[in-house]
Amino acid sequence: MLDDLRALVEFAQAGSIAGAADRLFRTPSAITRQVQRLEAALGAELLDRSVKPPRLNSLGSRVLEQARDLLQRTEVLKSLTSSDAEPHGLLRIGLSHPLAEGTLIDPILALTEKYPKVRVRLLSELTGELFHRLLAGELDVAAVLLPEGRTAPLPLLTNIIASDRMEIVQGAAGNLNGDWKSLGRAPWVLNPPGCPLRASLIDRMERDGFTPMIAAEIHNMHLQLAFVQSGYGVGLLPARFIARNHSIDTVKVLRPPSFDLRPSVALVRVGQLGALGKAVEQLEHWFRQLFEAADTTKPVTRHRRGVPANRREARPRK
């Protein structure tokens, strides 16, 4: 029916069957058959054939308006699946809680500046819930932390873009030793159950015969840091987050034996995204730049003169 609607639109534009045939590179008889087929499908005449040449009647004019709208919407649908089209439409991005912090706003803002026709909707959730929403078609892409060497469950596509070193920290006035026995007696400020980072920490402690005492379960790194700084408990936070928030003078980093937690930062999606694929590729590029700039091979330590290290925040280059 779409071809028949297009014939009607071209007939109205050209003002004659012959003109529509020229515009569509068809014969006049073919255009006539298309209009007749459309009339049969709709159960009504659309042309006033009492005049020469025929013209649209009042019903035909109303059908013409709907035909133009339908054909335009069809082109929009086609462009959504075309990887060559300019990215446009709604891009639904999920962020796992350990990644949902202020510095990630830079890539999001840069994305909307580069592709002004893209609207972004963000959701912060547990990694498992983000996977569920991706599989349900409620998200297009999600940035998550995964245990080193792991990928998202199939059929989700996983693209590892960086690693994220985690640090155990206590308040600057704390006096805990950096051993598992001391940490086993300390109160902990951690993410709620369901967080793979929490699970990795507990697994490591239990291998040495200790279980952390949970004092607070919070899905917010800034609030976790505030609790740690106040001396309320010991926390597990990304090294990049400590450095970017100029917090090294208000916390102490503890490194118990054989502890090296470096989860992978990954962008996870389902299948092809059509025109939005370019936007996701650009987002991936900026995320990668952000984490590469934040990654330090040296431990997070105090500057000799008391000036917080890594003052400059990394902004994605456009």
C-alpha positions in Angstrom: 0.0 0.0 0.0 2.9 2.4 0.6 3.7 2.5 -3.1 0.1 3.2 -3.9 0.0 6.0 -1.3 3.2 7.4 -2.9 1.5 7.4 -6.3 -1.4 9.4 -4.9 1.0 11.9 -3.3 2.9 12.3 -6.6 -0.4 12.7 -8.5 -1.4 15.5 -6.2 2.0 17.2 -6.5 2.2 16.9 -10.3 -1.5 17.6 -11.0 -2.0 14.8 -13.5 -1.5 11.0 -14.0 1.1 11.7 -16.7 3.1 14.0 -14.4 3.1 11.5 -11.5 4.3 8.8 -14.0 7.2 11.0 -15.0 8.1 11.7 -11.3 8.1 8.0 -10.4 9.6 6.8 -13.7 6.6 4.6 -14.5 3.9 4.5 -17.2 0.6 6.4 -16.8 -1.3 3.1 -16.9 0.8 1.9 -14.0 0.0 5.0 -11.9 -3.7 4.6 -12.8 -3.7 1.0 -11.6 -2.1 2.1 -8.3 -4.6 4.7 -7.6 -7.5 2.3 -8.4 -5.9 -0.3 -6.2 -5.7 2.2 -3.3 -9.4 3.1 -3.8 -10.3 -0.5 -3.7 -8.3 -1.1 -0.5 -10.0 1.9 1.2 -13.4 1.2 -0.3 -14.0 4.7 -1.6 -13.3 6.8 -4.7 -10.5 9.4 -4.2 -10.6 11.1 -7.6 -13.3 13.2 -9.3 -13.3 11.7 -12.7 -16.1 13.9 -14.0 -13.5 16.5 -15.0 -10.5 16.3 -17.3 -7.9 15.8 -16.1 -9.2 14.0 -12.9 -8.5 15.7 -9.6 -8.8 14.7 -5.9 -12.2 14.9 -4.4 -12.8 16.1 -0.8 -12.2 12.6 0.6 -9.1 12.2 -1.5 -7.7 15.4 -0.1 -8.1 14.1 3.5 -6.5 10.8 2.5 -3.6 12.8 0.9 -2.8 14.5 4.3 -2.6 11.1 6.0 -0.6 9.6 3.2 2.0 12.3 3.4 2.3 11.9 7.2 2.5 8.1 6.9 5.2 8.2 4.2 7.2 10.7 6.3 7.0 8.5 9.4 8.1 5.5 7.2 11.2 7.4 6.2 12.0 8.2 9.8 11.7 4.5 10.7 14.1 3.6 7.9 16.6 6.1 9.1 16.6 4.6 12.6 18.0 1.4 11.2 20.5 3.0 8.8 24.0 3.2 10.1 24.8 6.0 7.6 22.2 8.4 8.9 23.0 11.1 11.4 22.3 9.9 14.9 18.9 11.0 16.1 16.2 10.0 18.5 16.2 8.7 22.1 19.4 7.0 23.4 18.7 5.2 26.6 21.9 4.8 28.7 22.3 2.7 31.8 25.1 3.4 34.4 26.0 0.9 37.1 26.1 2.5 40.5 30.0 2.4 40.9 30.2 4.5 37.6 27.4 7.0 38.4 29.5 9.9 39.5 30.0 13.5 38.3 32.9 13.1 35.9 30.8 11.0 33.5 28.7 14.0 32.7 31.4 15.3 30.4 31.0 12.6 27.8 27.2 12.8 28.0 27.3 16.6 27.4 29.8 16.2 24.6 27.6 13.6 22.9 24.6 15.9 22.9 26.7 18.8 21.6 28.0 16.7 18.7 24.7 15.1 17.8 22.0 17.7 18.8 19.2 15.4 17.4 20.0 12.8 20.0 18.1 12.9 23.3 19.7 11.1 26.2 17.9 9.3 29.0 20.1 8.0 31.9 19.3 5.3 34.4 21.5 4.3 37.3 20.9 0.7 38.6 22.5 -2.5 39.8 24.5 -4.2 37.0 22.1 -7.2 37.0 19.1 -5.0 36.6 20.8 -3.1 33.7 21.3 -6.5 32.0 17.7 -7.3 32.5 16.6 -4.0 31.0 18.9 -4.4 28.0 17.4 -7.8 27.3 13.9 -6.4 27.7 14.6 -3.6 25.1 14.3 -0.9 27.8 17.9 0.3 27.4 20.1 0.7 24.3 23.5 0.6 26.0 24.9 0.3 29.6 28.3 1.2 31.1 29.1 -1.3 33.8 31.9 -2.7 36.0 32.6 -6.4 35.5 34.9 -8.7 37.4 38.3 -9.0 35.6 38.0 -11.5 32.7 34.2 -11.6 32.8 31.7 -10.5 30.2 28.0 -9.9 30.2 25.7 -12.9 29.6 24.9 -13.7 26.0 23.3 -12.5 23.8 24.5 -9.2 25.2 27.6 -7.8 23.4 30.4 -6.7 25.8 33.1 -4.2 24.8 35.8 -3.7 27.5 37.2 -0.1 27.3 39.2 0.2 30.5 40.0 -1.1 34.0 39.1 0.6 37.3 41.4 0.1 40.2 39.7 0.0 43.6 41.2 1.1 46.9 40.3 0.3 50.5 40.3 3.6 52.5 39.8 4.8 56.0 39.5 8.3 57.4 42.6 10.4 57.8 42.4 10.0 61.6 42.0 6.3 61.4 44.6 3.9 62.9 43.8 0.6 61.3 46.7 -1.5 60.0 46.5 -2.7 56.4 46.0 -6.4 57.2 42.9 -8.5 56.9 42.7 -9.2 60.7 42.3 -5.5 61.4 39.9 -5.0 58.5 37.8 -7.9 59.8 37.2 -6.0 63.0 36.4 -2.7 61.3 32.9 -1.4 60.3 32.5 -1.2 56.6 30.6 1.3 54.3 29.8 -0.7 51.1 27.3 -0.9 48.3 24.2 -3.0 49.0 24.1 -6.7 48.1 24.2 -7.4 44.4 27.3 -5.3 43.8 30.1 -7.5 42.2 32.8 -5.3 43.9 31.3 -6.0 47.3 31.1 -9.7 46.5 34.8 -9.7 45.4 35.9 -8.0 48.6 33.9 -10.4 50.8 35.2 -13.4 48.9 38.8 -12.2 49.4 38.3 -11.6 53.2 36.6 -14.9 53.7 39.5 -16.8 52.1 41.6 -15.5 55.0 38.9 -16.4 57.5 37.4 -12.9 58.1 33.9 -11.4 57.4 33.4 -7.7 57.1 31.1 -6.0 59.6 28.7 -4.0 57.5 27.9 -0.6 59.1 26.3 1.1 56.1 25.0 0.0 52.7 24.8 3.0 50.3 24.4 3.3 46.5 26.2 6.6 46.4 30.0 7.1 46.2 29.9 10.7 47.5 28.0 9.7 50.6 30.2 6.6 51.1 33.3 8.9 51.0 31.7 11.3 53.5 31.1 8.4 55.9 34.7 7.2 55.5 36.1 10.7 56.0 34.1 11.1 59.2 35.6 7.9 60.6 32.3 6.0 60.5 33.8 3.1 58.7 36.2 1.7 56.1 35.2 2.0 52.4 36.0 0.5 49.0 36.2 3.3 46.4 37.7 3.7 42.9 41.2 5.3 42.9 40.0 7.7 40.1 37.1 8.9 42.3 39.4 9.6 45.3 41.9 11.5 43.1 39.2 13.6 41.2 37.5 14.6 44.4 40.8 15.8 45.9 40.2 13.5 48.9 43.6 12.0 49.4 44.3 14.4 52.3 41.2 13.3 54.1 41.6 9.5 53.8 44.2 6.8 54.2 44.7 4.1 51.6 45.1 0.6 53.1 46.6 -2.2 51.0 46.2 -5.7 52.6 48.3 -8.5 51.2 47.3 -9.9 47.8 44.6 -7.4 47.2 44.4 -6.0 43.7 40.8 -5.4 42.6 40.7 -4.0 39.1 37.2 -4.6 37.6 36.7 -4.0 33.8 34.8 -1.0 32.6 32.5 -2.2 29.7 29.9 -0.9 27.4 27.2 -3.5 27.0 24.4 -3.5 24.4 22.1 -5.8 22.4 22.6 -6.1 18.6 22.6 -3.2 16.2 21.5 0.3 17.0 21.1 1.7 13.5 21.7 5.4 13.3 22.3 5.6 17.1 25.3 3.2 16.6 27.5 6.2 15.7 26.5 8.0 18.9 27.4 4.9 21.0 30.8 4.6 19.3 31.5 8.2 20.1 30.4 7.8 23.7 32.7 4.8 23.9 35.6 6.8 22.6 35.0 9.6 25.2 34.6 7.1 28.1 37.8 5.4 27.1 39.6 8.8 27.1 38.2 9.6 30.5 39.4 6.4 32.1 42.7 6.4 30.4 43.4 9.9 31.7 42.3 8.9 35.2 44.3 5.7 35.3 47.5 6.1 37.3 50.1 3.3 37.6 51.3 4.9 40.9 49.4 4.3 44.1 47.1 7.1 45.3 49.3 8.9 47.9 49.6 12.4 49.5 51.7 15.0 47.8 54.8 16.0 49.8 53.5 19.5 50.1 50.0 18.6 50.9 48.6 19.5 47.6 46.0 17.0 46.3 47.3 14.9 43.5 45.6 14.8 40.1 44.0 18.2 40.4 43.0 18.4 36.8 39.9 16.6 35.8 39.9 14.8 32.4 37.5 16.2 29.9 36.8 14.3 26.7 38.3 15.8 23.6 35.8 16.4 20.8 
